[in-house]
């Protein structure tokens, strides 16, 4: 190769790095290159060596990638980038740029494969993905098909960056796929090079790994105000991100609308295509009600494209648009509009709902698509954070707008329970944190300030389906002697009715503090489907469980939080719902599956009284609405909501001396969720199988107002942000909804 040819090639590669695109230009709004350094809160890099199966190389300054030849073994690099500075974008192109410091031989192919398992820089080895957790297959678990491949020259391609195109992978991270990064390996088809290539890691002094992204941002602050036969939308258009290269100006938006159901995730406008008002996109026939190229920030839908019908729910999805007719999707490059989309399509595009009405119009504060249905209430840190998790993704949302604070955290299994949040001033870990057990047998602690994982542990070989119970040291009495918060989780081992386990974990590190295992010298412990409850007054953890189909073994457990020793157990019949302590901690209310609501003395464990209102018996945990005895208790059955007053003739209550007196009920609601109310709140909030959140009057039980989420979904348990006065609920359509309260 001539010197001039070498110079031309180096200039071309330099252009590739700076512009993040090659000779096939991508028209889009912004381009930005992110460098993976040791300061990154998410991500990392290392290499794994099959000749040193238990060695970790997370602090190495070079990442080796090699094949096997003459007895040598393969070596592979792992890289995951921190994308938290770009939380809400539609990716158009993505390339990983790696600085190759040495190449042994020319003609060998080096491939990037999408990793499909969680790993950590400090824990990954050839054998393990975490410190004590093995890969399902040694050497990494990844997509068999390479995302991208390169064949560098061993003389001219040293000391420069090389780019692997991972566009489809980056797009999938914003539409439902976990981001565990990439594995780089040497393809064995054309022979083997035992020395391979060396790549600068994030620990190197210069030329660290980079990811170059081309994207459009999403609009923000989307709001909908309903009126009589109208909906007024407003939003804020994107402004360029600091340090990005601007290609085309953001010029406006395209808005899709659908009645009584959500705009389909795969209904997206195609890049390069101009749409007219009242045209439709996708098989769902979602209607284009507004297209603007003049940077508009408002639109009033007063009946365009067929009009609005009062008292019906309307979904709106708003796409940002640039001067080259690109839209803020992760797909849409095909002229068909959906040809390049995944099943979830443009799931992160902002949505909002509204119901026009001649008398009482309302709108949702926000709507967010979590990509998978869940009936668990989102975790709430009032005024600060909302965390919702479903199909192996955990989302941290701004509670005022519903916008993601960071890209979703990929975890290894589905989440069925509510994430439990504690803020920095109240916890021992020192920052805002969410604790999330999952069905991959792991428990996750996520920093909700940064979107990174504090720790990941697998104390058991069986799944967790329920939320965690958290005992905060700050609020505990002198009898609590642990040095940190305690995270309590119970297993859901469907293969055993006797040997399930309860774990007490260190809230700062995830280390196991104690374990209780059913069977043997201990009473048998069936599966646990509910969150433990913390009794700060009596220094105890209350746990409920199944009971092997009857009353032959315990289903209510009282444990010492310091040691996990069982202080008391009761044989009440199978229980899948969390126990509810009264505000004075003098009564524990427990719902037996399809049976009675039972009042328990939390000191002695004796039964104080019980009530079964019929309608198939009690379902879900009850809610206590008053601060002291007599207690107003709200409960749900198969199709109704009830309120009872519980009181005792003596103080303290004697066994059997408590009385349940019906206050009101049953208020009919299709498949009601657990009720939500508390002392000082005059309403009761219940999700239903009719797609609504119901607001009942606490004094009368009258179902006076509702908020419709979607006519074809089931609404799960409701949570409340007491600072912002929002009711929050997840639904079977995969969306998390927020409404201002009272309705």
C-alpha positions in Angstrom: 0.0 0.0 0.0 1.3 3.4 -0.9 1.9 6.0 1.8 -0.8 8.3 0.3 -3.2 5.4 0.4 -2.4 4.7 4.0 -3.0 8.4 4.8 -6.3 8.3 3.0 -7.4 5.3 5.0 -6.5 6.8 8.3 -8.4 10.0 7.4 -11.4 7.9 6.5 -11.2 6.1 9.8 -10.9 9.3 11.7 -14.0 10.6 9.9 -15.8 7.4 10.9 -15.0 8.0 14.6 -15.8 11.7 14.7 -19.1 11.5 12.7 -20.1 8.0 13.9 -21.3 7.0 10.5 -19.7 5.6 7.4 -20.1 6.1 3.6 -23.8 5.4 3.9 -25.0 8.6 5.7 -27.9 8.5 8.1 -30.1 11.6 8.2 -31.1 12.4 11.8 -31.1 15.1 14.3 -28.2 14.6 16.6 -25.0 12.5 16.9 -23.1 12.0 20.1 -20.1 9.8 21.1 -20.1 8.5 24.6 -16.8 7.3 26.1 -16.7 4.5 28.6 -14.5 5.6 31.5 -14.0 4.4 35.1 -16.3 7.2 36.1 -19.3 5.5 34.4 -22.1 4.5 36.9 -23.4 1.8 34.6 -21.5 -0.6 32.3 -17.9 -1.8 32.3 -15.5 -3.9 30.4 -13.3 -6.9 30.9 -12.1 -10.0 29.1 -12.5 -13.7 30.0 -9.9 -16.4 29.3 -10.7 -20.1 28.8 -7.2 -21.0 30.0 -7.8 -19.1 33.3 -11.5 -20.0 33.9 -11.7 -18.4 37.4 -9.6 -15.3 36.8 -11.1 -11.9 36.6 -9.4 -9.2 34.5 -11.8 -6.3 35.2 -8.9 -3.8 36.0 -6.8 -4.6 32.9 -5.9 -1.7 30.6 -6.1 -4.0 27.5 -8.9 -6.3 26.5 -7.6 -9.4 24.6 -9.7 -11.2 21.9 -8.1 -14.4 20.5 -8.9 -17.8 19.0 -7.4 -21.1 19.8 -4.4 -22.6 18.0 -1.6 -24.9 19.0 -3.1 -25.6 22.3 -4.1 -22.0 23.2 -7.7 -21.3 24.3 -10.2 -18.6 23.2 -10.2 -15.2 24.9 -13.3 -12.9 24.7 -14.0 -9.3 25.6 -17.1 -8.0 27.3 -18.2 -4.4 27.0 -21.3 -2.5 28.2 -21.7 1.2 27.8 -23.3 3.7 30.2 -26.2 5.4 28.3 -27.7 7.2 31.3 -27.0 10.6 29.8 -29.4 9.8 26.9 -32.4 8.3 28.6 -35.2 9.0 26.1 -34.2 8.8 22.4 -35.1 7.1 19.2 -31.9 5.5 17.9 -31.1 5.7 14.2 -27.6 4.3 14.2 -25.1 3.0 16.7 -21.5 2.0 16.5 -19.0 0.7 19.0 -15.6 2.3 18.4 -12.7 0.3 19.9 -9.0 1.4 19.9 -6.9 -1.6 18.7 -3.4 -1.3 20.2 -2.0 -4.5 18.6 -2.9 -7.1 16.0 -1.0 -10.3 15.7 -2.1 -11.5 12.2 -4.2 -10.2 9.3 -7.2 -11.9 7.9 -9.0 -12.9 11.0 -12.6 -11.9 11.7 -13.6 -10.3 15.0 -17.3 -10.3 15.8 -19.6 -8.4 18.2 -22.4 -10.5 19.7 -25.3 -9.2 21.9 -25.0 -10.6 25.4 -28.1 -12.0 26.9 -27.1 -12.4 30.6 -26.3 -9.9 33.3 -22.6 -9.7 34.3 -20.3 -7.4 36.2 -16.9 -6.1 35.4 -15.6 -7.2 38.8 -17.3 -10.6 38.8 -17.0 -11.9 35.2 -14.7 -14.8 34.5 -14.8 -17.6 31.9 -16.8 -19.7 34.3 -18.9 -17.0 36.1 -20.9 -14.0 35.1 -21.1 -12.7 38.6 -18.7 -13.4 41.5 -20.5 -16.6 42.5 -22.9 -17.2 39.7 -22.0 -19.3 36.7 -22.8 -18.5 33.1 -25.4 -20.9 31.7 -22.7 -21.8 29.2 -19.1 -21.1 30.1 -17.5 -18.4 28.1 -20.6 -16.1 28.0 -24.2 -16.3 26.9 -24.9 -14.3 23.8 -26.8 -14.3 20.5 -25.4 -16.8 18.1 -25.7 -14.4 15.2 -23.1 -11.7 15.1 -24.3 -8.1 15.3 -21.3 -6.9 13.4 -17.8 -8.1 12.3 -14.5 -6.7 11.1 -11.3 -8.1 9.6 -8.5 -5.7 10.5 -5.1 -5.6 8.8 -2.2 -6.4 11.1 0.0 -3.7 9.9 -2.1 -0.7 8.8 -4.9 -1.0 11.3 -2.9 -0.8 14.6 -3.2 2.3 16.8 -6.5 3.4 15.5 -10.2 3.0 16.3 -12.4 0.4 14.6 -16.1 0.5 14.4 -18.6 -2.3 14.9 -22.2 -1.4 13.8 -24.7 -2.4 16.5 -27.7 -0.3 15.4 -30.3 -3.0 15.7 -29.1 -3.9 19.2 -29.1 -0.3 20.5 -32.6 0.2 19.0 -33.8 -3.0 20.9 -32.6 -1.5 24.2 -35.2 1.2 23.9 -38.0 -1.2 22.9 -37.9 -4.0 25.4 -34.6 -5.9 25.3 -32.2 -5.9 28.3 -28.9 -4.1 27.7 -26.2 -6.4 28.9 -23.7 -5.1 26.4 -21.6 -7.1 23.9 -19.2 -10.0 23.7 -16.3 -9.8 21.2 -14.8 -13.0 19.9 -12.6 -14.3 17.1 -14.5 -16.1 14.4 -13.0 -19.6 13.9 -14.1 -20.1 10.3 -10.9 -18.8 8.7 -8.4 -20.3 11.1 -7.2 -19.3 14.6 -4.9 -16.7 16.0 -4.0 -17.5 19.6 -2.6 -14.0 20.2 -5.4 -12.1 18.5 -6.0 -8.4 19.1 -5.7 -6.1 22.1 -8.2 -3.3 22.7 -7.8 -0.4 25.1 -10.2 -0.8 28.0 -11.8 2.0 30.1 -8.9 1.7 32.5 -6.4 2.7 29.8 -5.0 6.2 30.1 -6.3 7.2 26.7 -8.4 6.0 23.8 -11.1 4.3 25.9 -14.0 2.4 24.3 -16.7 4.6 22.7 -20.2 4.2 21.4 -21.3 6.6 18.7 -25.1 7.2 18.5 -27.3 9.0 15.9 -30.7 9.7 17.3 -33.7 11.9 17.8 -34.8 12.9 21.3 -38.4 12.5 22.4 -40.6 15.5 23.2 -41.1 16.1 26.9 -43.7 17.6 29.3 -46.6 16.1 27.4 -50.0 17.1 28.8 -53.6 16.7 27.8 -56.5 18.8 29.1 -59.9 17.4 28.2 -63.0 19.6 27.6 -66.5 19.2 26.1 -65.8 17.3 22.9 -62.2 18.4 22.8 -58.7 17.6 24.1 -55.9 20.3 24.3 -52.4 18.8 24.0 -49.2 20.7 25.0 -45.6 19.6 25.0 -42.0 20.8 24.9 -39.9 20.2 21.8 -36.3 18.8 22.2 -33.2 21.0 22.4 -29.8 19.7 21.4 -27.9 17.7 24.0 -24.7 19.3 25.2 -21.8 18.1 23.1 -23.9 16.6 20.3 -23.4 17.3 16.6 -26.6 18.8 15.1 -27.5 17.5 11.7 -31.1 18.7 11.1 -33.3 21.0 13.1 -36.3 19.6 15.0 -39.2 21.0 13.1 -42.3 19.7 14.8 -44.3 16.6 15.7 -46.6 13.9 14.4 -49.5 12.9 16.7 -51.4 9.5 16.6 -54.7 9.0 18.2 -56.8 6.0 19.1 -60.2 5.6 20.9 -60.7 3.4 24.0 -57.4 1.6 23.6 -53.7 2.5 23.3 -51.9 3.4 20.1 -50.2 0.2 19.0 -46.5 0.0 19.9 -45.7 -1.0 16.3 -47.7 1.9 14.8 -44.9 4.3 13.9 -44.3 6.8 11.1 -41.6 5.8 8.6 -38.5 8.0 8.2 -38.6 9.9 4.9 -42.4 9.7 4.6 -44.7 12.7 4.9 -48.1 12.0 6.4 -51.3 13.9 5.9 -53.8 14.6 8.6 -56.4 11.8 9.0 -54.3 9.1 7.4 -53.7 6.0 9.4 -50.6 4.0 10.4 -50.4 0.3 11.2 -52.8 -2.5 11.5 -54.4 -0.8 14.5 -55.5 2.0 12.1 -54.1 4.6 14.5 -55.1 8.0 13.1 -52.7 10.9 12.3 -54.5 13.8 13.9 -51.8 16.4 13.7 -48.6 17.0 11.7 -46.5 20.1 12.3 -43.3 21.4 10.7 -43.4 24.8 12.4 -42.2 23.9 15.9 -45.7 24.0 17.4 -46.0 23.1 21.1 -49.8 22.9 21.3 -52.7 21.2 19.5 -56.4 21.2 20.3 -58.3 18.1 19.0 -61.8 19.4 18.6 -63.1 16.6 16.4 -60.7 16.2 13.5 -60.7 13.0 11.5 -64.1 11.8 12.7 -64.6 13.8 15.8 -64.4 13.0 19.5 -67.2 11.4 21.4 -67.7 12.6 25.0 -67.1 10.1 27.8 -64.7 7.9 25.7 -61.0 7.4 26.4 -58.5 8.8 23.8 -54.9 7.9 23.7 -52.4 10.2 22.0 -48.8 9.4 21.1 -46.5 12.2 20.0 -43.4 11.7 17.8 -40.7 14.4 17.3 -39.9 15.3 13.7 -36.9 16.8 12.1 -36.2 18.7 8.9 -35.2 15.5 7.0 -38.5 13.9 7.9 -37.1 11.6 10.5 -39.2 10.6 13.5 -38.2 9.8 17.1 -38.6 6.1 16.8 -36.3 3.1 17.2 -37.5 1.9 13.8 -39.5 3.2 10.8 -36.7 3.2 8.2 -38.8 1.2 5.8 -41.3 2.9 3.6 -44.1 0.7 4.9 -43.9 2.5 8.3 -43.5 -0.7 10.3 -41.2 -2.9 8.2 -38.2 -2.2 10.4 -39.9 -2.3 13.8 -39.7 -4.9 16.5 -42.9 -6.1 18.2 -42.7 -3.3 20.7 -41.8 -0.7 18.1 -41.6 2.8 19.5 -42.5 1.9 23.1 -40.7 4.8 24.7 -42.5 7.5 22.7 -44.5 9.8 25.1 -48.2 9.0 25.5 -51.1 10.6 27.3 -54.8 9.9 27.7 -57.9 12.1 28.1 -61.7 11.7 28.3 -63.7 14.6 27.0 -67.0 15.2 28.7 -69.8 17.7 28.8 -69.8 17.6 32.6 -66.6 16.3 34.2 -63.7 15.9 31.7 -60.5 14.5 33.0 -57.0 13.5 31.9 -54.2 11.3 33.1 -51.2 13.0 34.6 -49.1 10.7 32.4 -48.9 7.2 30.8 -45.8 5.1 30.3 -45.4 1.9 28.4 -43.4 -0.7 30.5 -43.5 -3.2 27.6 -45.1 -6.0 29.6 -48.3 -6.3 31.6 -48.1 -6.2 35.4 -50.8 -5.9 38.1 -48.4 -4.9 40.8 -48.4 -1.3 42.1 -45.4 0.7 41.0 -42.9 1.6 43.8 -43.2 5.2 44.9 -40.8 7.5 46.7 -43.3 10.4 47.1 -42.4 13.4 45.0 -39.0 11.9 44.0 -39.3 8.7 42.0 -41.6 6.0 40.6 -40.1 2.6 39.8 -42.0 0.0 37.9 -40.7 -3.4 36.8 -42.3 -6.2 34.7 -40.7 -8.3 32.0 -37.0 -8.3 33.1 -36.8 -4.5 32.8 -36.9 -1.9 35.6 -37.9 1.7 34.8 -37.1 4.7 37.0 -39.7 7.4 36.1 -40.0 11.1 37.0 -43.2 11.1 39.1 -44.3 14.5 37.7 -44.0 13.7 34.0 -43.7 9.9 33.7 -40.5 10.4 31.6 -37.7 7.8 32.2 -34.9 9.2 34.3 -32.5 6.7 32.6 -32.7 3.9 30.2 -34.3 0.8 31.7 -32.2 -1.5 33.9 -32.0 -4.9 32.4 -32.5 -7.7 34.9 -32.5 -11.4 34.4 -36.1 -12.4 35.2 -39.7 -11.2 35.3 -40.8 -9.1 38.3 -44.2 -9.8 39.8 -44.0 -7.8 43.0 -43.9 -4.1 43.7 -40.4 -2.5 43.9 -39.8 -1.2 47.4 -38.2 2.3 47.5 -36.4 4.1 50.3 -34.9 7.6 50.1 -31.3 8.5 51.0 -32.0 10.3 54.3 -33.9 7.3 55.6 -31.8 4.3 54.5 -28.4 3.0 55.5 -27.0 2.7 52.0 -26.9 6.5 51.7 -28.8 7.2 48.5 -32.3 6.6 47.0 -32.6 2.9 46.4 -35.2 0.4 45.0 -35.1 -3.3 46.1 -36.5 -5.7 43.6 -36.7 -9.6 43.9 -37.2 -11.4 40.5 -38.1 -14.7 39.1 -34.5 -15.5 38.0 -33.7 -16.2 41.7 -31.9 -12.9 42.2 -32.6 -9.8 44.3 -31.6 -6.5 42.9 -30.8 -3.2 44.6 -30.9 -0.2 42.1 -29.7 3.3 42.7 -32.6 5.4 41.6 -30.4 8.5 41.4 -28.1 7.0 38.7 -30.0 4.1 37.3 -27.1 1.7 38.2 -27.2 -1.5 40.2 -25.8 -1.3 43.8 -25.7 -5.0 44.2 -27.2 -8.2 42.8 -27.4 -11.4 44.8 -28.8 -14.9 44.4 -29.4 -16.3 47.9 -31.5 -19.1 46.5 -31.8 -21.4 43.6 -35.6 -20.8 43.2 -37.6 -17.8 42.2 -38.9 -14.8 44.1 -42.4 -13.6 43.1 -43.2 -11.3 45.9 -42.0 -7.9 46.9 -39.3 -7.5 49.6 -39.9 -6.3 53.1 -37.5 -3.6 54.3 -36.7 -2.9 57.9 -35.0 0.6 58.1 -32.5 0.9 60.9 -33.3 4.6 61.3 -36.9 3.7 62.4 -36.1 0.7 64.5 -35.9 0.5 68.2 -33.1 -0.6 70.5 -33.9 -4.2 70.0 -32.7 -4.0 66.4 -29.0 -4.6 66.6 -28.0 -4.9 62.9 -25.7 -2.2 61.6 -27.7 -1.7 58.4 -31.2 -1.9 56.9 -32.6 -5.4 56.4 -34.1 -6.7 53.2 -36.4 -9.7 53.8 -37.5 -12.0 50.9 -39.3 -15.3 50.7 -39.0 -18.0 48.0 -41.6 -19.4 45.7 -40.4 -22.9 45.2 -43.3 -24.5 43.4 -41.7 -27.9 43.7 -41.9 -28.0 47.5 -44.6 -27.4 50.1 -42.2 -27.7 53.1 -38.7 -26.4 52.3 -39.2 -22.9 51.2 -36.9 -20.2 52.7 -36.9 -16.7 54.1 -33.8 -14.6 53.8 -32.6 -11.6 55.6 -30.2 -9.6 53.5 -27.8 -6.7 54.2 -29.4 -3.7 52.6 -26.0 -2.2 51.8 -24.3 -5.2 50.2 -26.9 -7.9 49.7 -24.9 -10.3 51.9 -27.1 -12.9 53.6 -27.5 -12.0 57.3 -29.7 -15.0 58.2 -31.8 -17.8 56.6 -34.8 -19.7 57.8 -35.5 -22.9 55.9 -38.7 -24.9 56.4 -38.6 -28.6 57.2 -36.3 -30.7 59.3 -36.3 -29.4 62.9 -38.3 -26.3 61.7 -42.0 -26.2 60.8 -42.6 -26.9 57.1 -42.8 -23.7 55.0 -44.8 -23.6 51.8 -44.4 -21.1 48.9 -44.4 -17.4 49.7 -46.4 -15.0 47.3 -46.6 -11.9 49.5 -44.3 -9.2 50.8 -43.2 -9.5 54.5 -44.5 -6.8 56.8 -42.2 -5.0 59.4 -43.5 -4.6 62.9 -41.3 -1.8 64.3 -43.2 -1.6 67.6 -42.7 -5.3 68.6 -39.4 -5.8 66.7 -40.7 -8.5 64.4 -41.1 -9.5 60.7 -44.4 -11.0 59.7 -44.5 -13.4 56.7 -47.5 -15.3 55.2 -47.3 -18.4 53.1 -49.4 -21.3 51.6 -50.0 -24.2 53.9 -49.9 -27.4 51.8 -53.6 -27.1 50.9 -55.1 -27.0 54.3 -54.3 -26.1 57.9 -51.8 -28.9 58.7 -48.8 -26.5 58.6 -48.2 -22.8 59.5 -49.1 -20.0 57.1 -48.4 -17.0 59.4 -44.9 -16.5 60.7 -43.4 -14.0 63.1 -39.6 -13.8 62.9 -36.8 -12.0 64.9 -35.3 -9.5 62.4 -31.8 -9.9 63.9 -31.6 -13.7 63.7 -34.5 -15.0 61.6 -35.6 -17.2 64.5 -39.3 -18.0 64.3 -41.0 -16.3 67.3 -44.5 -17.6 66.5 -46.4 -19.4 63.8 -50.1 -20.0 63.2 -52.1 -22.5 61.0 -54.7 -20.4 59.4 -54.9 -21.9 55.9 -53.2 -20.8 52.7 -52.4 -17.1 52.5 -51.1 -15.3 49.4 -51.5 -11.7 50.7 -49.3 -9.5 52.9 -50.5 -9.0 56.5 -51.6 -5.5 57.4 -50.6 -3.9 60.7 -52.9 -1.3 62.3 -51.4 2.2 62.8 -50.9 1.5 66.5 -49.5 -2.0 65.7 -52.0 -3.5 68.2 -53.8 -5.6 65.6 -52.5 -7.6 62.6 -55.1 -8.2 59.9 -54.6 -11.3 57.7 -56.6 -12.4 54.6 -56.9 -16.1 54.2 -57.3 -17.2 50.6 -61.0 -17.4 49.8 -61.8 -17.3 53.5 -62.0 -14.9 56.3 -60.3 -11.7 57.3 -58.6 -12.6 60.6 -57.5 -10.2 63.3 -54.3 -11.4 65.2 -52.8 -10.1 68.4 -49.2 -9.3 67.3 -47.8 -9.9 70.8 -49.4 -13.2 71.6 -50.4 -14.4 68.2 -53.9 -15.3 69.4 -56.9 -14.8 67.1 -59.0 -11.8 68.1 -61.8 -12.3 65.6 -62.6 -12.9 62.0 -65.2 -12.1 59.3 -66.0 -13.6 55.9 -68.4 -11.4 53.9 -69.1 -14.1 51.4 -68.7 -13.6 47.6 -66.0 -16.2 47.5 -64.2 -15.0 50.6 -61.5 -12.4 51.1 -58.9 -11.7 48.3 -56.0 -9.3 48.6 -54.6 -7.5 51.6 -57.0 -5.3 53.6 -56.5 -1.5 54.1 -56.8 0.2 57.5 -58.4 3.7 57.2 -58.3 5.0 60.8 -55.5 5.8 63.2 -56.7 4.0 66.3 -59.3 1.6 67.7 -62.0 1.1 66.5 -60.4 0.5 63.2 -62.2 0.9 59.8 -60.9 -1.9 57.6 -61.6 -2.1 53.9 -61.4 -5.4 52.0 -62.2 -6.9 48.7 -63.8 -10.2 47.6 -64.4 -11.7 44.1 -66.6 -8.9 42.8 -67.2 -6.5 45.7 -65.6 -4.0 48.1 -66.5 -4.0 51.8 -65.9 -1.9 54.9 -66.0 -3.2 58.5 -65.3 -1.7 61.8 -63.1 -3.7 64.2 -63.2 -3.1 67.9 -62.5 -4.8 71.2 -64.4 -4.5 74.5 -61.2 -4.8 76.5 -57.7 -3.2 76.3 -55.7 -5.1 75.4 -57.9 -7.4 73.3 -58.6 -10.9 74.7 -58.5 -13.9 72.4 -61.8 -14.0 70.5 -62.8 -10.6 72.1 -62.7 -8.6 68.8 -65.8 -7.8 66.9 -66.2 -7.0 63.1 -69.2 -4.8 62.4 -70.2 -4.2 58.8 -69.9 -0.5 57.9 -70.9 -0.7 54.2 -70.7 -3.1 51.3 -70.6 -4.8 49.0 -69.9 -2.2 46.4 -69.8 -4.0 43.1 -66.5 -3.9 41.1 -65.5 -6.4 38.5 -62.4 -8.3 39.7 -61.3 -5.7 42.3 -57.7 -5.2 43.3 -56.5 -4.7 46.8 -58.0 -1.5 48.3 -55.9 1.5 49.0 -56.7 3.9 51.8 -55.1 5.2 55.0 -55.8 7.4 58.0 -56.5 10.9 56.8 -57.7 9.9 53.4 -61.4 10.2 52.7 -61.4 8.0 49.6 -60.7 4.3 48.8 -58.9 3.5 45.5 -59.5 0.1 43.8 -58.4 -1.2 40.4 -60.8 -3.3 38.4 -61.2 -5.8 35.6 -63.3 -3.1 33.8 -60.2 -1.1 32.9 -60.8 1.6 35.6 -59.5 2.9 38.9 -62.5 3.4 41.2 -62.7 6.1 43.8 -65.0 5.1 46.6 -66.2 7.3 49.4 -64.8 6.0 52.6 -67.8 6.9 54.7 -70.5 5.4 52.4 -68.8 3.1 49.9 -70.4 4.9 47.0 -68.4 4.4 43.8 -68.7 8.0 42.9 -65.9 8.6 40.3 -63.7 6.5 38.1 -60.7 6.9 35.9 -60.7 4.8 32.7 -57.3 3.4 31.7 -58.3 1.2 28.8 -61.6 -0.6 28.1 -59.9 -4.0 27.4 -57.5 -4.2 30.4 -57.4 -5.3 34.0 -56.1 -2.7 36.5 -53.8 -3.8 39.3 -53.2 -2.5 42.8 -53.1 1.2 43.2 -50.3 3.3 44.8 -50.4 6.9 45.9 -47.8 9.6 45.7 -48.8 11.6 48.8 -46.6 14.6 47.8 -47.9 15.1 44.3 -51.4 13.7 45.0 -51.3 11.1 42.3 -52.9 7.7 42.1 -50.6 5.3 40.2 -51.5 1.9 38.8 -50.2 -0.7 36.3 -52.4 -2.6 34.0 -52.4 -5.7 31.8 -51.7 -3.6 28.7 -48.1 -3.0 30.0 -48.7 0.6 30.8 -48.2 2.5 34.1 -50.8 5.3 34.6 -50.9 8.3 36.9 -54.0 10.4 37.7 -54.4 13.4 39.9 -56.5 12.7 43.1 -59.2 13.2 44.2 -60.9 12.5 40.9 
